[in-house]
């Protein structure tokens, strides 16, 4: 089975984890929410994927900035300020005896509804907060060998359709893109913007390497990725020319290298797009260099804790 950058090493400890549900830690088998919850009924909520490294949740401030901004855009109150929400995250991982190789899913929905209907005015009570922390180590083989992408017909929409900057539970367009890519035999989908320019992948951000330059999309039609921003910053720190710009599949097919970024696996080579080998068809020197810089960055993030 291909799972792209989210392929992970199975860990039997996950069967016994405790999950945070609205202030209570409950065993995995007992964790549940109401069928009247806004997230279940409508996908009405926001979420963040977080990584625990050496006992520290990486880049937490940036993730919380995005979470609270999304909730404000959707006009609902998370119900916890940043400090108690941070405590809830660390309480969850500590209760599970976790320190490293952990992926955390923080999910917040608008809360319970009095009836299954989309109008926010039928919401009763406060937001629902769920934290799932799992022992998850990215597959080292994927990080080295890379992933294969397929361009799909599903586009990243403009903000007047569904603003892609909101990390909402409503991910149907990305799911459809993922399904099409899987049916094509690829690991993940490469999605275009409404103008036919490259936007992003269904669950990661996309970069190409042209000569000594690194290119990524303009950012107008994709989520404000935390790892994406860190990689752009790393390029600037290390005098690597980096550009946020419009580019097409022509540029992708003729690129020297390509890679994707995400919280879970960091920087991962993209060795093939639409059956076309990118560059040598293997992890290239720029991708390897940025993988090393990113590892140094997360180690430094923990050292400064």
VENRA-V281810 format. One line per field, one symbol per residue. ss: DSSP state (a for helix, b for strand, c for the rest). burial: + if it has 24 or more other ideal C-beta (glycine too) atoms within 12 Angstrom, else -. A space follows every 10 residues. Layout:
ss->???
burial->???
This chain:
ss->cccaaacbbc caaaaacbbb bccbbbbaaa ccccccbaaa aaccbbbbbb bbbccbbcca aaaaaaaaaa aaaccccccc caaaaaaaaa aaaaaccccc cbbbbbbbbc cbbcccccca aabbcccbbb bbbbbcbbca aaaaacbbbb bccccbccaa aacccccbcc caaaaaaaaa aaaccccbbb bbbccccbbb bcccbbbbbb ccbbbbcccc cccccaaaaa aaaaaaaccc cbbbccccaa aaacccbbbb bbcccbbbbb bbbccbbccc ccccaaaaaa aaaaaaaaaa aaacc
burial->--++++++-- ---+--++++ ++--+----- --+--++++- ++++++++++ +++--+++++ -+++-+++-+ +--+-+-+-+ ----++-+++ -++--+-+-- ++++++++++ +++------- --+---++++ +++++++++- -++--+++++ ++-++++--- -+-+++++++ +-++--++-+ +--+-+++++ +++---++++ ++++++++++ ---++++-++ ++++++++++ ++-++----+ -+++--+-+- +++-++++++ ++++++++++ ++++--+++- --++-++-++ +-+++-++-- +----
